[in-house]
């Protein structure tokens, strides 16, 4: 008997949803796709993992077995699952910056994905993103207008990048852009491992009234080869720990504010529904 023949209708539906997402997905976006609770998704994932059909990771799952080059692997979800409590606290602070009916940009960063989930408490947003995950969480919810940017799909981050993505992003005017980074340097500002990601952040900051960077403190000690926008274009940095002396001094010189996501701020705004 094949594995698929022994699965329930709900388990088969979740496998199909993972396939549509490219082989992997977070519990929150799977819940939206299947119109069930996240608890139901977690129970279904647990059952599928016992059957050997998926691999469980913190916050989601990915399909097991042979993978095509276009499907993200476990490393993608390791990034998504790192420091979840810290990212929830950062998201809670970031959402306070966003009011109903604003036009916002969210990138493909793992911390940004937590912001997207918290933004389900807002209404009538115009959301522009290059992230499949963000689009799945916020589309068709609370009167949102969701724009998924075109371009070349990069499976590692399940997002679009390249000249087409940058051109489409530059057609908007953002009240606020929420960005992540692979590293933050007191000399150069935001740094990225991928040149196309750095280019997109420059296109976005050029048309944003305010730019908010969300990242855990681990990025303060990292480095990467590609520079992002001029640090003077940034407005606010939100993290789970205070930056060191050098970065703090640099933020002051750049005119960038800092907000600490303390443990007391872990509670997210209540989700509002239509």
C-alpha positions as CSV (number, residue, x, y, z in Angstrom):
1,X,0.0,0.0,0.0
2,X,1.4,3.4,-0.9
3,X,1.7,6.2,1.6
4,X,-0.8,8.4,-0.2
5,X,-3.5,5.7,-0.2
6,X,-3.4,5.6,3.6
7,X,-3.7,9.4,4.1
8,X,-6.8,11.3,5.1
9,X,-8.4,13.9,2.9
10,X,-6.9,16.7,5.0
11,X,-3.5,15.2,4.9
12,X,-3.6,14.9,1.1
13,X,-4.8,18.5,0.9
14,X,-1.9,19.7,3.0
15,X,0.6,17.8,0.8
16,X,-1.0,19.4,-2.3
17,X,-0.6,22.8,-0.6
18,X,3.0,22.2,0.0
19,X,3.5,21.2,-3.6
20,X,1.9,24.5,-4.7
21,X,4.2,26.4,-2.5
22,X,7.2,24.8,-4.1
23,X,7.8,22.0,-1.6
24,X,7.7,23.8,1.7
25,X,5.5,26.1,3.8
26,X,5.0,27.7,7.1
27,X,2.1,26.7,9.3
28,X,0.5,30.2,9.1
29,X,0.4,30.3,5.3
30,X,-0.8,26.7,5.1
31,X,-3.6,27.5,7.5
32,X,-4.7,30.4,5.2
33,X,-4.5,28.2,2.1
34,X,-6.6,25.4,3.6
35,X,-8.9,27.6,5.6
36,X,-8.2,25.8,8.9
37,X,-6.6,26.8,12.1
38,X,-2.8,26.7,12.6
39,X,-3.4,24.0,15.3
40,X,-5.1,21.8,12.7
41,X,-2.2,22.3,10.4
42,X,0.3,21.4,13.1
43,X,-1.6,18.2,13.9
44,X,-1.8,17.3,10.3
45,X,1.9,17.9,9.8
46,X,2.7,15.8,12.8
47,X,0.7,12.9,11.3
48,X,2.4,13.3,7.9
49,X,5.8,13.3,9.5
50,X,5.0,10.0,11.2
51,X,4.0,8.7,7.8
52,X,7.3,9.9,6.4
53,X,5.7,12.3,3.9
54,X,7.1,15.5,5.3
55,X,9.8,16.7,7.6
56,X,8.7,18.9,10.5
57,X,10.7,22.0,11.3
58,X,9.9,24.9,13.7
59,X,7.0,26.8,12.2
60,X,6.3,24.6,9.2
61,X,7.3,21.6,7.1
62,X,8.8,20.5,3.8
63,X,8.2,17.6,1.6
64,X,10.6,14.7,1.9
65,X,12.0,12.6,-1.0
66,X,13.8,13.7,-4.2
67,X,13.7,17.5,-4.7
68,X,14.1,19.5,-7.9
69,X,16.5,22.4,-8.1
70,X,13.6,24.8,-7.9
71,X,12.5,23.6,-4.4
72,X,13.8,25.1,-1.2
73,X,15.4,22.7,1.1
74,X,15.8,22.3,4.9
75,X,18.2,25.3,5.1
76,X,15.4,27.7,4.2
77,X,13.3,26.5,7.1
78,X,16.1,26.5,9.5
79,X,16.4,30.2,8.9
80,X,12.7,30.6,9.3
81,X,12.7,28.7,12.5
82,X,15.7,30.4,14.2
83,X,14.9,32.6,17.3
84,X,11.1,32.5,16.9
85,X,10.3,34.3,20.2
86,X,12.7,37.1,19.4
87,X,11.2,37.5,16.0
88,X,7.7,37.6,17.4
89,X,8.8,40.4,19.8
90,X,10.4,42.3,16.9
91,X,7.2,41.9,14.8
92,X,5.0,43.3,17.6
93,X,7.1,46.4,17.7
94,X,7.2,46.7,13.9
95,X,3.4,46.4,13.6
96,X,2.9,49.4,15.9
97,X,4.5,51.4,13.1
98,X,1.8,50.4,10.6
99,X,-1.7,51.8,10.6
100,X,-4.8,50.7,8.6
101,X,-4.8,51.7,4.9
102,X,-1.1,52.3,4.7
103,X,1.0,51.2,1.7
104,X,3.8,49.0,2.9
105,X,6.6,46.9,1.4
106,X,7.7,43.6,3.0
107,X,10.7,41.7,1.8
108,X,11.5,37.9,2.0
109,X,13.4,38.0,5.3
110,X,12.5,35.5,8.0
111,X,11.8,38.2,10.5
112,X,9.7,40.0,8.0
113,X,7.5,36.9,7.7
114,X,6.6,37.3,11.4
115,X,5.7,40.9,10.7
116,X,3.4,39.7,7.9
117,X,1.6,37.3,10.3
118,X,1.1,40.1,12.9
119,X,-0.2,42.4,10.1
120,X,-3.3,40.3,9.8
121,X,-4.6,42.6,12.6
122,X,-4.6,45.5,10.2
123,X,-7.2,46.5,7.6
124,X,-7.3,47.9,4.0
125,X,-3.5,47.7,3.6
126,X,-1.8,48.0,0.2
127,X,0.9,45.4,0.6
128,X,3.7,45.1,-2.0
129,X,6.1,42.2,-1.6
130,X,8.5,39.9,-3.5
131,X,7.8,37.1,-1.0
132,X,5.4,34.2,-1.8
133,X,5.0,33.6,2.0
134,X,4.0,37.2,2.7
135,X,1.5,37.1,-0.2
136,X,-0.1,33.9,1.0
137,X,-0.6,35.3,4.6
138,X,-2.0,38.7,3.7
139,X,-3.8,38.3,0.4
140,X,-7.6,38.4,0.4
141,X,-7.7,39.4,4.1
142,X,-9.3,42.4,5.8
143,X,-9.7,44.2,2.6
144,X,-6.0,44.2,1.7
145,X,-4.7,44.9,-1.7
146,X,-1.8,42.6,-2.3
147,X,0.8,43.1,-5.1
148,X,3.3,40.3,-5.7
149,X,6.2,41.6,-7.7
150,X,7.3,39.8,-10.8
151,X,10.8,38.8,-11.7
152,X,13.0,35.8,-11.5
153,X,12.0,33.4,-8.7
154,X,14.9,32.5,-6.3
155,X,13.9,29.3,-4.6
156,X,16.2,29.7,-1.6
157,X,14.1,32.5,-0.3
158,X,10.8,31.8,-2.2
159,X,10.9,35.3,-3.6
160,X,11.4,37.2,-6.8
161,X,14.5,39.3,-7.7
162,X,16.1,41.0,-10.6
163,X,15.5,44.1,-12.9
164,X,11.8,43.4,-13.4
165,X,11.2,43.2,-9.6
166,X,13.1,46.4,-9.1
167,X,11.3,48.3,-11.8
168,X,7.9,47.2,-10.5
169,X,8.8,48.1,-6.9
170,X,9.9,51.6,-8.1
171,X,6.4,52.3,-9.4
172,X,4.9,52.5,-5.9
173,X,5.3,55.0,-3.1
174,X,5.5,53.3,0.3
175,X,4.4,54.8,3.6
176,X,6.8,52.3,5.2
177,X,9.2,49.6,3.9
178,X,10.0,46.7,6.2
179,X,13.4,45.3,5.3
180,X,15.7,42.6,6.6
181,X,19.4,42.1,6.1
182,X,22.1,39.4,6.2
183,X,24.3,41.7,8.3
184,X,24.5,45.2,9.7
185,X,27.8,47.0,9.6
186,X,28.7,50.2,11.6
187,X,30.7,51.3,8.5
188,X,28.5,50.3,5.6
189,X,25.0,49.7,6.9
190,X,22.9,46.9,5.6
191,X,24.8,44.0,3.9
192,X,23.5,41.1,1.8
193,X,24.9,37.8,0.5
194,X,23.1,38.3,-2.8
195,X,23.6,41.2,-5.1
196,X,20.1,41.1,-6.4
197,X,18.6,41.4,-2.9
198,X,20.8,44.4,-2.2
199,X,19.7,46.0,-5.5
200,X,16.0,45.5,-4.6
201,X,16.4,47.2,-1.2
202,X,17.9,50.2,-2.9
203,X,15.0,50.4,-5.3
204,X,12.5,50.2,-2.5
205,X,14.2,52.7,-0.2
206,X,14.3,55.2,-3.0
207,X,10.4,55.4,-3.0
208,X,9.7,54.9,0.7
209,X,8.8,57.6,3.1
210,X,10.2,55.6,6.0
211,X,12.3,52.5,6.1
212,X,12.2,50.1,9.0
213,X,14.9,47.3,9.4
214,X,13.9,44.3,11.5
215,X,16.5,41.8,12.5
216,X,17.7,39.8,15.5
217,X,20.9,40.8,17.2
218,X,22.9,37.9,15.6
219,X,23.2,40.0,12.4
220,X,25.2,42.7,14.3
221,X,28.2,40.3,14.3
222,X,27.8,39.0,10.7
223,X,29.2,40.2,7.5
224,X,28.3,39.9,3.8
225,X,29.8,41.2,0.5
226,X,27.0,43.4,-1.0
227,X,26.0,46.8,0.3
228,X,22.4,47.9,0.4
229,X,21.0,51.4,0.5
230,X,22.8,54.4,2.0
231,X,22.3,54.0,5.7
232,X,21.1,57.6,5.9
233,X,18.0,56.4,4.0
234,X,17.0,54.2,6.9
235,X,14.6,55.4,9.6
236,X,14.3,52.8,12.3
237,X,16.1,49.6,13.4
238,X,14.2,47.1,15.6
239,X,16.0,44.3,17.3
240,X,15.9,42.0,20.3
241,X,19.1,43.4,21.9
242,X,20.8,46.7,22.0
243,X,23.5,47.2,19.4
244,X,27.2,47.6,20.4
245,X,28.9,50.9,20.9
246,X,30.2,51.2,17.3
247,X,26.8,50.4,15.7
248,X,25.0,52.6,18.2
249,X,27.2,55.5,17.4
250,X,26.8,54.8,13.7
251,X,23.0,54.8,14.0
252,X,23.1,58.2,15.7
253,X,25.4,59.6,13.0
254,X,23.0,58.3,10.3
255,X,19.9,59.6,12.0
256,X,18.5,56.2,12.5
257,X,16.3,55.5,15.5
258,X,16.5,52.2,17.5
259,X,13.7,50.4,19.3
260,X,14.3,47.4,21.5
261,X,11.9,44.5,21.3
262,X,11.9,43.6,25.0
263,X,10.4,40.3,26.4
264,X,7.3,42.2,27.7
265,X,6.4,43.0,24.1
266,X,6.0,39.4,22.9
267,X,2.1,39.7,22.7
268,X,1.0,40.5,19.2
269,X,-2.1,42.6,18.4
270,X,-5.3,40.6,18.2
271,X,-6.2,39.4,14.7
272,X,-9.2,41.1,13.2
273,X,-11.3,39.4,10.7
274,X,-14.0,40.6,8.2
